[in-house]
Structures are given as C-alpha cells and as structure tokens.
C-alpha cells in the first residue's frame, strides 16, 4: 500500500492525434526521467483520443429527448435553477442559458447513447464524454477498460525502459467525498469509488463536499483510494487545463466559434498529458 509523500512533475508532449502510438510517445517522453517506484499518471482524455474513441457530433441526428434536453433542460433548469444551486460561475450560467439548439441536441444524443438518461441530465462531461481539447464537433468517449490500458502502459515501460513503475489513469471529472465514502457521476472508476450518476454531481456541489479529480485505474501496485484521489487531483493541478476547462473556454482562447477550433490550433499548444510522481525524500522518515 502506497502512503508516502510525492513531488509531481508534468511532462510536455505533442498533441496526441487519433490512432497515434501513445505507448511510444509515453516511453520516449519518460526515457531518462523515471526510476523504479515512480508513479506515472496519464490523462484519460489523451488516451481516448489516441485510441480513436472520438465521435463527430456533426454527423449525429438527435431525437426528441435530446432536443428537449438541449432546448429546455439545459437553458431553463440548469441556466436558471441548478446552475446557481450548484455554484457554477456566472459566465457558465449565461452560457447555459444560451445553450445551442443544434449542436447541443447532437451532443445530448451522444450523451444518451453512451451515458444514459441520468448522465445526460448533467450540464457537461456527461458519462465522461468530453468536448474540450478536441476540434470541430468531436467529443471523446471514456475508456471502456481503463485497467487494461494502465497495465498495457506499465508493461510497455518496464519492457522498453527497464523501469518498474506504477501507472494511474486519471480524469478531471470530480469525485466527492463524505468522510470515507467517495462517489462520482461517471462509471468505470477505481474500486472504492461509487457511481451515483447525476445525483452525485448535484449533491456534491450543493453540499460543498470535498472534491477531487477521479482515478480510473491503477496498475503496478495497490494504492489506498483516498491517496489515489489525492494523486489524481495533484495530477490535474500540475497539468493545467490545456486549451480550456470547457469547450467554451477553448473557443474563447482561440477566438473562434466552438466548432471552428482546428487540429492545427490544438497542436500549436503545449500539452501535458503525463505527470511523474517521485518520492519526496525530504518528507520521508
């Protein structure tokens, strides 16, 4: 069980395009920088993109339920009521009140397909689906089996670099904690974190519970779930938000409409999809 203190360092790489050899990118980026026992945290979003788990929402035909969610649930329920109850920033509340009918309906249809009704009620990152740091109308889907991907990376690094490390895959979606009870809205998360769907987000925000980024899988060691949550949150703070926390922030950063962000724009930025955690020798007894 890992309980030591660590120091974190984010590793910059090029933007991971769909179907790129992410194993080679990770190994090349870490060569000469890691030691046995290090913890390597990797962004689920970058992995999903590299594995081609993306959907072009411009090709999606939304149904009635998706249109109702976009035109009424998002604009009225979130834009007027839930947004304030959950403590969203004023800028995001105004964005929700002007939620786009066409693009928003397509997005909600994808959320219904891959996340279900409960997840589609969220105002963003429904079911782990994410539109930030992706161009045009693309969104990424969550990994289906994150543990297998974590083990694949761990094994590859041991084979190519000769280092025995721990690999943790993390997502910026939040897990909320009530004492030792940890819960989140999304599925396929680390054992010890419970999935409660839409209610997890609302309850966590309304009651101002402790919130941290979510660890999805760990390979190479057993880590206490509370420590894993701390590592996931430290990963998020160390990495930053890339092109922006939301698709609106991303579009604002580049000065274009949300569906006009290009692959080239994203590739022009520094990306930090990997964080190395090393033992903090000063704090260890």
C-alpha positions in Angstrom: 0.0 0.0 0.0 1.5 3.4 -1.0 1.2 6.1 1.5 4.4 8.1 1.0 4.6 11.8 0.0 5.5 12.6 -3.6 6.6 15.5 -5.7 5.0 15.9 -9.1 6.4 17.0 -12.5 4.3 17.4 -15.6 5.7 16.2 -18.9 5.1 18.1 -22.1 4.4 16.2 -25.3 3.0 16.9 -28.7 -0.8 16.8 -29.0 -1.9 13.1 -29.3 -3.8 12.6 -32.6 -6.3 9.8 -33.2 -4.6 6.4 -33.7 -1.2 7.6 -32.7 1.2 5.2 -31.0 0.6 6.5 -27.5 2.9 3.8 -25.9 5.9 5.0 -27.9 5.0 8.7 -27.1 4.8 7.9 -23.4 8.1 5.9 -23.4 10.0 8.5 -25.4 8.8 11.3 -23.2 9.8 9.4 -20.0 13.1 8.0 -21.1 15.9 9.0 -18.6 13.3 10.7 -16.4 11.8 7.8 -14.3 13.0 5.5 -11.7 11.7 2.3 -10.1 8.8 3.1 -7.8 7.7 6.2 -9.6 4.0 6.8 -10.2 3.1 7.8 -13.8 -0.3 9.5 -14.1 -1.8 9.6 -17.6 -4.8 11.6 -18.9 -7.7 9.5 -19.9 -8.7 12.2 -22.4 -5.3 12.0 -24.2 -5.6 8.2 -24.3 -9.1 8.1 -25.6 -8.2 10.5 -28.4 -5.1 8.5 -29.3 -7.2 5.3 -29.3 -9.7 6.8 -31.7 -12.5 6.8 -29.2 -14.0 10.0 -30.6 -17.3 10.9 -32.2 -18.1 13.6 -34.7 -21.3 15.1 -33.4 -21.9 17.0 -36.7 -23.0 13.6 -38.1 -25.4 12.8 -35.3 -29.2 13.1 -35.8 -30.8 13.9 -32.4 -34.1 12.5 -31.3 -36.9 14.2 -29.4 -35.5 13.5 -26.0 -32.1 15.1 -26.9 -33.8 18.2 -28.3 -35.9 18.6 -25.2 -32.8 18.4 -23.0 -30.9 20.9 -25.1 -33.7 23.4 -25.5 -35.4 23.3 -22.1 -33.5 21.3 -19.6 -30.2 23.0 -20.2 -31.4 26.5 -20.8 -34.1 26.6 -18.1 -33.3 24.0 -15.4 -29.6 24.5 -15.5 -29.5 28.1 -16.7 -31.9 29.4 -14.2 -32.1 27.0 -11.3 -29.5 24.2 -10.9 -26.6 26.4 -12.2 -27.0 28.7 -9.2 -27.8 26.0 -6.7 -24.6 24.1 -7.7 -22.5 27.2 -7.5 -21.5 27.5 -11.2 -19.6 30.6 -12.3 -21.8 33.3 -13.7 -20.1 33.0 -17.1 -21.1 29.4 -17.4 -24.7 30.1 -16.2 -25.0 32.6 -19.0 -23.6 30.1 -21.5 -26.1 27.5 -20.4 -29.0 30.0 -20.9 -27.8 30.3 -24.5 -27.2 26.6 -24.9 -27.0 26.0 -28.7 -30.1 24.1 -30.0 -28.5 22.3 -33.0 -25.1 21.4 -31.7 -26.4 20.9 -28.1 -29.1 18.5 -29.3 -26.5 16.4 -31.1 -24.3 16.4 -28.0 -27.2 15.3 -25.8 -28.0 12.5 -28.2 -24.4 11.2 -27.9 -24.8 11.5 -24.1 -28.0 9.5 -24.2 -26.3 6.8 -26.3 -23.2 6.4 -24.3 -24.1 7.7 -20.8 -27.8 7.0 -20.4 -30.6 9.3 -19.2 -29.1 10.1 -15.8 -25.8 11.2 -17.2 -27.4 13.2 -20.0 -29.0 15.4 -17.3 -25.6 16.8 -16.4 -24.5 20.2 -17.9 -21.2 18.9 -19.1 -18.9 15.8 -19.2 -21.9 13.5 -19.4 -20.8 10.0 -18.8 -17.2 11.1 -19.1 -17.8 12.4 -22.6 -15.6 15.5 -23.2 -15.5 18.1 -26.0 -12.7 20.3 -24.6 -9.3 19.9 -26.3 -10.8 18.5 -29.4 -11.5 20.2 -32.7 -14.7 21.0 -34.7 -17.6 18.9 -33.4 -15.6 16.0 -32.0 -16.0 14.6 -28.5 -14.1 11.9 -26.7 -15.6 8.8 -25.1 -14.3 7.4 -21.9 -12.1 4.3 -21.9 -14.0 1.0 -21.8 -11.5 -0.9 -19.7 -9.1 1.6 -18.1 -7.3 -1.0 -16.0 -6.2 -2.9 -19.2 -4.8 0.3 -20.6 -3.0 1.1 -17.4 -1.4 -2.4 -17.3 -0.5 -2.1 -21.0 1.4 1.1 -20.3 3.1 -0.3 -17.2 4.2 -3.4 -19.0 5.5 -1.4 -22.0 7.5 0.9 -19.8 9.1 -2.0 -18.0 10.0 -3.7 -21.3 11.3 -0.6 -23.1 12.8 1.4 -20.3 13.6 -1.3 -17.8 11.7 0.5 -15.0 9.1 -0.9 -12.7 6.6 1.9 -12.2 3.0 2.3 -11.1 0.6 3.7 -13.7 -2.6 5.5 -12.8 -5.1 6.8 -15.3 -7.0 9.9 -14.2 -9.9 12.0 -15.3 -10.7 15.6 -14.4 -14.3 14.8 -13.6 -14.8 15.1 -9.9 -15.2 12.6 -7.2 -16.9 13.8 -4.0 -16.1 12.6 -0.5 -18.2 12.4 2.6 -15.8 11.1 5.1 -14.5 7.8 3.7 -17.5 7.5 1.3 -16.4 8.5 -2.2 -18.8 8.9 -5.1 -18.9 10.3 -8.6 -21.3 10.6 -11.6 -19.3 8.6 -14.1 -18.7 4.8 -14.4 -15.6 2.7 -14.9 -13.7 4.2 -11.9 -11.4 2.9 -9.3 -12.7 0.3 -6.9 -13.8 2.1 -3.7 -15.5 5.0 -5.6 -19.2 4.6 -6.2 -21.1 5.7 -9.2 -24.3 7.7 -8.4 -24.9 9.4 -11.8 -26.5 12.9 -12.0 -27.2 12.9 -8.2 -23.5 12.6 -7.4 -22.7 15.9 -9.1 -25.7 17.8 -7.7 -25.3 16.5 -4.1 -21.6 17.1 -4.1 -21.9 20.6 -5.4 -24.9 21.6 -3.3 -23.4 20.4 0.0 -19.9 21.7 -0.9 -18.3 18.3 -0.3 -14.6 17.8 -0.8 -14.0 17.2 -4.5 -11.0 15.8 -6.3 -10.2 14.5 -9.8 -11.1 10.9 -10.4 -8.6 8.0 -10.6 -9.9 5.4 -13.0 -7.4 2.6 -12.8 -4.1 1.7 -11.2 -1.5 -0.9 -12.4 1.6 -2.0 -10.7 0.7 -1.6 -7.0 -2.2 -1.2 -4.6 -2.9 2.3 -3.6 -5.4 3.4 -0.9 -8.4 5.1 -2.6 -8.0 8.3 -0.7 -4.3 8.5 -1.7 -5.3 7.8 -5.3 -7.8 10.7 -5.2 -5.1 13.0 -3.9 -2.8 11.9 -6.7 -5.5 12.4 -9.3 -6.2 15.9 -8.0 -2.4 16.7 -7.9 -2.2 15.5 -11.5 -4.9 17.9 -12.6 -3.3 20.9 -10.8 0.1 20.0 -12.2 -1.1 19.5 -15.8 -3.4 22.5 -16.1 -6.4 22.7 -18.4 -4.8 22.6 -21.9 -6.9 24.6 -24.3 -9.5 25.3 -21.6 -11.7 23.7 -19.0 -14.8 23.7 -21.2 -15.4 23.8 -24.9 -16.5 27.4 -24.5 -13.2 28.3 -22.8 -11.3 26.6 -25.6 -13.2 28.5 -28.3 -12.6 31.8 -26.4 -8.9 31.0 -26.2 -8.6 30.7 -30.0 -11.1 33.5 -30.8 -13.4 31.3 -32.9 -16.7 29.5 -32.6 -16.7 26.3 -30.6 -17.0 24.2 -33.8 -14.2 26.1 -35.6 -11.3 25.0 -33.5 -8.9 23.0 -35.7 -6.4 20.2 -35.2 -3.7 22.7 -36.1 -4.8 25.1 -33.3 -4.7 22.4 -30.7 -1.3 21.1 -31.9 0.2 24.6 -31.5 -0.3 24.4 -27.8 1.9 22.8 -25.1 0.2 19.7 -23.8 1.0 17.9 -20.5 -0.9 14.6 -20.6 1.7 12.9 -18.3 2.7 13.6 -14.7 5.6 11.8 -12.9 5.3 11.4 -9.1 8.6 10.8 -7.3 9.1 10.0 -3.6 9.7 13.2 -1.7 12.9 12.2 0.1 12.8 15.3 2.4 9.4 14.4 3.8 10.1 10.7 4.2 11.3 9.4 7.5 
